Amino acid sequence: MVRPNMYVGIIERNGGVGFNASTSADSTTYHYSLPSNRMELWFLMQSEWLRRPVFREFYKERDVVLEERRRNIDSNPLGKLHETMMATAFSAHPYRTLIGWASDVGNLRASQADRFYKTYYVPSNITVAIAGDFRLAEVRQLAERYFGGLPAGPPPPAPATVEPPQEGERRVTVESHSQPYLLIGYKRPNGRHADDPVFDVLAELLAGGRTGLLYRDLVRDRKISLEADVETAVPGAKYPALFLITSAPALGHSAAENERAILDVIERLRADKPEAAALDRVKRKLRAGLLSQLDSNPGLAAQLAFYHTQYGTWKMLFNGLDAIDKVKAEDVQRVAKQYLTATGRTVAWTVPATQPTPIGRTSR
């Protein structure tokens, strides 16, 4: 027997707003806001959820996930290209797929979900961040009262499979009736590596709005791309990931032409250190971008939880700002030379469904 959305309904009747959840490659997040005088309600509801979970409407929700997959990947040229890219770049690590292959999702059973829950949804693997109008002593008291009786459980096992070193460029195409699109990914270390802040600076130099090198070269000057962007760690940063460059070729221009232009920009970064003025501008922008996410209680709580989960301590939220400030031009050039190489590169692009797959340019 089911009363749909009863949990959410209780929260909303007590003034809760923004109830939502999201899943990434590295974590699942649940979040909402409550009036401060309803804080105990959160502790009660959450502790009961952890203590006695019930997987009501499991197969109905499994079908929802399958429909999301059909909409976002199977029927979406960019989603399909991205999935193919990840499966090509990673030959062994679970980063190969995020939402899961259709056959895996379709065959998932409630008993498997229950085992997953008991393995990963344990107090030893949960981070809670609370931001707002409260007294710390009260939070401690409520935590001890409602969570104190929950067994911590062993930390979940890390993936046993380690991605083997990539020993050469990989290329893959996806046939599509959509406009052409290009993805170029480079293997990079995880988020706890000393070079992590350098990748943030490098990404901003390349694609930081209208001052980014890729925008200026491909979009503004040569007009061969509609947009060019960079993601610093795809699909996540808990394990070695991809430094991903994307480009949407303009009408009359090909993915191969955009690839050549992008590699030329990267070669210039490898050959010459960025100018001091550009480096200072990027650092200020990164700092302002992070601080802007802390101007609300939900934003502050989200960042505290993310940094504590990702780096082992919430203090990295502020230590990370110092790490970015310490990045030098020599660091940017070194990282470009060390990681943005053909050996660790994977290239994926769409081709017209009615034409044979073109041969990509020769790797550098």
C-alpha positions as CSV (number, residue, x, y, z in Angstrom):
1,M,0.0,0.0,0.0
2,V,1.3,3.4,-1.0
3,R,0.5,7.0,-0.2
4,P,2.5,8.8,-2.9
5,N,4.8,11.7,-1.9
6,M,3.8,11.4,1.8
7,Y,7.3,12.1,2.9
8,V,7.6,15.2,0.8
9,G,4.1,16.3,1.8
10,I,5.0,16.2,5.5
11,I,8.1,18.4,4.8
12,E,6.1,20.9,2.8
13,R,3.3,21.2,5.3
14,N,5.9,22.2,7.8
15,G,7.3,25.0,5.6
16,G,9.9,23.0,3.7
17,V,10.9,24.1,0.3
18,G,13.3,23.0,-2.5
19,F,13.0,19.3,-1.8
20,N,15.1,17.5,-4.4
21,A,17.9,15.0,-5.0
22,S,20.6,14.6,-7.5
23,T,23.1,11.8,-8.4
24,S,26.6,12.3,-9.8
25,A,29.3,9.8,-10.6
26,D,30.7,10.3,-7.1
27,S,27.8,10.9,-4.8
28,T,24.0,11.3,-4.3
29,T,22.7,14.4,-2.6
30,Y,19.4,15.1,-0.9
31,H,18.5,18.6,0.1
32,Y,15.8,21.0,1.1
33,S,15.2,24.0,3.4
34,L,13.1,24.1,6.6
35,P,12.3,26.8,9.1
36,S,14.7,26.7,12.0
37,N,12.0,25.8,14.4
38,R,11.4,22.6,12.4
39,M,14.9,21.3,12.5
40,E,14.0,18.5,14.8
41,L,11.6,17.2,12.2
42,W,14.5,16.7,9.8
43,F,16.4,14.7,12.3
44,L,13.3,12.5,13.0
45,M,12.4,11.9,9.4
46,Q,15.9,11.3,8.2
47,S,16.8,8.9,11.1
48,E,13.7,6.9,10.4
49,W,14.5,6.7,6.7
50,L,17.9,5.4,7.5
51,R,16.7,3.0,10.2
52,R,13.8,1.4,8.3
53,P,13.9,2.1,4.6
54,V,11.0,0.7,2.5
55,F,11.4,0.5,-1.3
56,R,7.9,1.3,-2.3
57,E,7.1,1.6,-6.0
58,F,10.6,0.4,-6.8
59,Y,9.8,-1.0,-10.2
60,K,7.8,2.1,-11.1
61,E,10.8,4.3,-10.3
62,R,13.1,1.9,-12.2
63,D,10.9,2.6,-15.2
64,V,11.3,6.3,-14.6
65,V,15.1,5.9,-14.8
66,L,14.8,4.0,-18.0
67,E,12.6,6.7,-19.5
68,E,15.2,9.3,-18.4
69,R,17.9,7.3,-20.1
70,R,15.8,7.1,-23.3
71,R,15.2,10.8,-23.3
72,N,18.7,12.0,-22.3
73,I,20.9,9.4,-24.1
74,D,19.1,7.1,-26.5
75,S,17.1,9.9,-28.2
76,N,19.7,12.6,-27.6
77,P,22.6,12.9,-30.0
78,L,24.8,14.7,-27.5
79,G,23.9,12.3,-24.7
80,K,24.7,9.4,-26.9
81,L,28.0,11.0,-28.0
82,H,29.0,11.7,-24.4
83,E,28.2,8.1,-23.3
84,T,30.2,6.7,-26.2
85,M,33.1,9.0,-25.4
86,M,33.2,7.9,-21.8
87,A,33.0,4.2,-22.7
88,T,35.9,4.8,-25.1
89,A,38.1,6.8,-22.7
90,F,37.6,4.4,-19.8
91,S,38.1,0.7,-20.6
92,A,37.8,-0.6,-17.0
93,H,36.8,1.9,-14.4
94,P,33.1,2.5,-13.4
95,Y,33.4,6.0,-14.8
96,R,32.6,4.3,-18.1
97,T,28.9,4.9,-17.6
98,L,26.9,7.1,-15.2
99,I,23.2,6.3,-15.5
100,G,24.0,2.7,-16.4
101,W,23.4,0.6,-19.5
102,A,19.8,0.1,-20.4
103,S,20.1,-3.7,-19.9
104,D,21.6,-3.2,-16.4
105,V,18.8,-0.8,-15.4
106,G,16.1,-2.9,-16.8
107,N,17.2,-6.0,-14.9
108,L,17.7,-4.2,-11.6
109,R,15.8,-5.9,-8.8
110,A,14.6,-4.5,-5.4
111,S,16.8,-7.1,-3.6
112,Q,19.9,-5.6,-5.4
113,A,18.8,-2.1,-4.4
114,D,18.5,-3.2,-0.8
115,R,22.0,-4.6,-0.8
116,F,23.3,-1.4,-2.4
117,Y,21.5,0.6,0.3
118,K,23.0,-1.5,3.2
119,T,26.5,-1.1,1.7
120,Y,26.5,2.6,0.9
121,Y,23.8,4.3,2.9
122,V,25.5,3.8,6.2
123,P,26.4,6.6,8.7
124,S,30.1,6.0,8.1
125,N,29.5,7.1,4.4
126,I,27.1,10.0,5.0
127,T,28.0,13.7,5.2
128,V,25.4,16.1,6.6
129,A,25.8,19.9,6.2
130,I,23.4,22.3,8.0
131,A,23.5,26.0,7.4
132,G,21.2,28.6,9.0
133,D,19.8,30.0,12.2
134,F,20.6,27.4,14.9
135,R,22.7,26.8,18.0
136,L,25.5,24.2,17.7
137,A,24.7,22.7,21.0
138,E,21.1,22.0,19.9
139,V,22.3,20.3,16.7
140,R,24.7,18.1,18.7
141,Q,21.9,17.1,21.1
142,L,19.5,16.3,18.2
143,A,22.2,14.3,16.4
144,E,22.9,12.2,19.4
145,R,19.3,11.6,20.1
146,Y,18.2,10.6,16.6
147,F,21.3,9.3,15.0
148,G,23.2,8.0,18.1
149,G,21.6,4.6,18.0
150,L,22.4,3.9,14.3
151,P,25.3,1.5,13.8
152,A,28.0,3.3,11.9
153,G,28.7,0.3,9.6
154,P,31.9,-0.4,7.7
155,P,33.1,2.1,5.1
156,P,31.9,1.0,1.7
157,P,34.6,-0.7,-0.5
158,A,36.3,1.3,-3.1
159,P,36.1,0.1,-6.7
160,A,38.5,-2.8,-7.1
161,T,39.2,-2.0,-10.7
162,V,41.8,0.6,-11.5
163,E,41.8,2.2,-14.9
164,P,45.0,1.0,-16.7
165,P,47.2,3.7,-18.2
166,Q,46.2,4.9,-21.7
167,E,48.9,4.2,-24.2
168,G,47.7,6.1,-27.2
169,E,45.0,8.3,-28.7
170,R,41.5,6.9,-29.0
171,R,38.9,8.0,-31.5
172,V,35.3,7.2,-31.9
173,T,32.4,8.5,-34.0
174,V,28.6,8.5,-33.6
175,E,26.2,8.7,-36.5
176,S,23.6,11.4,-36.1
177,H,21.2,13.5,-38.0
178,S,22.0,16.5,-35.7
179,Q,24.5,19.2,-36.2
180,P,28.1,18.1,-35.7
181,Y,29.6,18.1,-32.2
182,L,33.1,17.5,-30.9
183,L,34.5,16.2,-27.6
184,I,38.2,16.1,-26.7
185,G,39.1,14.5,-23.4
186,Y,42.5,14.2,-21.7
187,K,43.2,11.9,-18.8
188,R,43.9,13.8,-15.5
189,P,44.5,12.8,-11.9
190,N,41.8,12.9,-9.2
191,G,40.6,16.0,-7.3
192,R,43.0,15.4,-4.4
193,H,46.0,15.7,-6.5
194,A,48.3,18.7,-6.1
195,D,47.6,19.8,-9.7
196,D,43.8,20.0,-9.2
197,P,43.7,23.8,-8.8
198,V,46.0,24.2,-11.8
199,F,43.3,22.4,-13.9
200,D,40.7,24.9,-12.6
201,V,42.9,27.8,-13.7
202,L,43.7,26.1,-17.1
203,A,40.0,25.5,-17.8
204,E,39.2,29.2,-17.0
205,L,42.0,30.4,-19.3
206,L,40.7,28.2,-22.1
207,A,36.9,28.8,-21.7
208,G,36.3,31.5,-19.2
209,G,33.6,33.4,-21.1
210,R,34.5,35.9,-23.8
211,T,38.0,36.3,-22.6
212,G,38.7,32.5,-22.9
213,L,41.3,31.5,-25.5
214,L,38.9,29.1,-27.2
215,Y,36.1,31.6,-27.5
216,R,38.4,34.3,-28.9
217,D,40.0,31.9,-31.4
218,L,37.2,29.6,-32.5
219,V,34.0,31.7,-31.9
220,R,34.9,35.4,-32.2
221,D,37.8,35.5,-34.6
222,R,37.6,32.5,-36.9
223,K,33.8,31.9,-36.5
224,I,34.2,28.2,-37.0
225,S,32.4,27.3,-33.7
226,L,29.1,28.3,-32.1
227,E,30.4,27.5,-28.6
228,A,33.5,26.0,-27.0
229,D,33.7,25.0,-23.4
230,V,35.8,23.1,-20.9
231,E,34.8,20.8,-17.9
232,T,37.6,20.3,-15.5
233,A,36.8,16.8,-14.2
234,V,34.4,14.5,-16.0
235,P,32.4,12.6,-14.9
236,G,33.8,13.3,-11.3
237,A,36.9,14.0,-9.4
238,K,37.0,11.2,-6.8
239,Y,39.1,9.1,-9.2
240,P,41.3,10.0,-12.2
241,A,38.9,11.6,-14.8
242,L,38.8,13.6,-18.0
243,F,39.7,17.2,-18.7
244,L,37.0,17.7,-21.3
245,I,36.8,20.2,-24.2
246,T,33.6,20.6,-26.2
247,S,32.9,22.4,-29.4
248,A,29.8,22.9,-31.6
249,P,31.0,23.6,-35.1
250,A,29.3,26.5,-36.9
251,L,27.3,26.0,-40.1
252,G,29.7,25.0,-42.9
253,H,32.5,24.0,-40.6
254,S,33.5,20.5,-39.6
255,A,34.4,18.8,-36.4
256,A,37.9,18.1,-37.9
257,E,38.4,21.8,-38.5
258,N,37.4,22.6,-34.9
259,E,39.7,19.9,-33.6
260,R,42.7,21.4,-35.5
261,A,41.9,24.8,-34.1
262,I,41.6,23.5,-30.5
263,L,44.9,21.6,-30.7
264,D,46.6,24.7,-32.0
265,V,45.4,26.7,-29.0
266,I,46.6,24.0,-26.7
267,E,50.0,23.9,-28.4
268,R,50.3,27.7,-27.8
269,L,49.6,27.0,-24.1
270,R,52.2,24.3,-24.0
271,A,54.8,26.6,-25.8
272,D,54.2,29.9,-23.9
273,K,53.2,30.7,-20.4
274,P,50.0,32.7,-19.9
275,E,50.3,36.4,-19.4
276,A,50.3,37.7,-15.8
277,A,47.3,39.9,-16.4
278,A,45.3,37.0,-17.8
279,L,46.3,34.7,-14.9
280,D,45.3,37.3,-12.3
281,R,42.0,37.8,-14.0
282,V,41.2,34.1,-14.0
283,K,42.1,33.7,-10.4
284,R,39.8,36.6,-9.4
285,K,37.0,35.1,-11.4
286,L,37.4,31.7,-9.9
287,R,37.4,33.1,-6.4
288,A,34.3,35.3,-7.1
289,G,32.5,32.3,-8.6
290,L,33.1,30.2,-5.5
291,L,32.2,32.9,-3.0
292,S,29.0,33.7,-4.9
293,Q,27.8,30.1,-4.1
294,L,28.1,30.8,-0.4
295,D,25.7,33.7,-0.3
296,S,22.7,31.5,0.7
297,N,22.1,28.8,3.2
298,P,21.4,26.1,0.6
299,G,24.6,27.2,-1.3
300,L,26.7,27.2,1.7
301,A,25.5,23.8,2.9
302,A,26.0,22.3,-0.5
303,Q,29.5,23.5,-0.8
304,L,30.4,22.3,2.8
305,A,29.0,18.9,2.1
306,F,30.7,18.6,-1.3
307,Y,34.2,19.6,-0.1
308,H,34.0,17.4,3.0
309,T,33.0,14.4,0.9
310,Q,35.4,15.1,-2.0
311,Y,38.5,16.2,0.0
312,G,37.9,14.7,3.4
313,T,37.4,18.0,5.2
314,W,35.1,21.0,4.6
315,K,38.1,23.3,5.3
316,M,39.3,22.6,1.7
317,L,36.5,25.0,0.7
318,F,38.7,27.8,1.9
319,N,42.1,26.1,1.6
320,G,41.2,25.6,-2.1
321,L,41.0,29.4,-2.6
322,D,44.5,29.7,-1.3
323,A,45.7,26.9,-3.6
324,I,44.3,28.7,-6.6
325,D,46.0,31.9,-5.6
326,K,49.3,30.0,-5.5
327,V,49.0,28.8,-9.1
328,K,51.8,30.2,-11.2
329,A,52.1,30.6,-15.0
330,E,54.8,28.0,-14.9
331,D,52.3,25.5,-13.3
332,V,49.8,26.1,-16.1
333,Q,52.4,25.5,-18.8
334,R,53.7,22.4,-17.0
335,V,50.3,20.8,-16.6
336,A,49.4,21.5,-20.3
337,K,52.7,19.8,-21.3
338,Q,52.3,16.9,-19.0
339,Y,48.6,16.0,-19.4
340,L,47.3,17.6,-22.6
341,T,49.1,15.1,-24.8
342,A,48.0,12.7,-27.6
343,T,48.8,9.7,-25.5
344,G,46.1,10.4,-23.0
345,R,43.6,11.9,-25.5
346,T,40.2,10.6,-26.5
347,V,38.3,12.3,-29.4
348,A,34.6,11.7,-30.2
349,W,32.5,13.5,-32.7
350,T,29.2,13.1,-34.6
351,V,29.1,12.3,-38.3
352,P,26.1,12.5,-40.7
353,A,24.2,9.2,-40.6
354,T,24.1,9.1,-44.4
355,Q,27.8,9.5,-45.0
356,P,30.8,7.2,-44.3
357,T,32.8,8.0,-41.2
358,P,35.6,10.4,-42.0
359,I,39.2,9.8,-41.1
360,G,40.3,12.1,-38.3
361,R,43.4,14.2,-38.5
362,T,46.8,12.6,-37.7
363,S,47.5,12.6,-34.0
364,R,50.3,14.8,-32.6
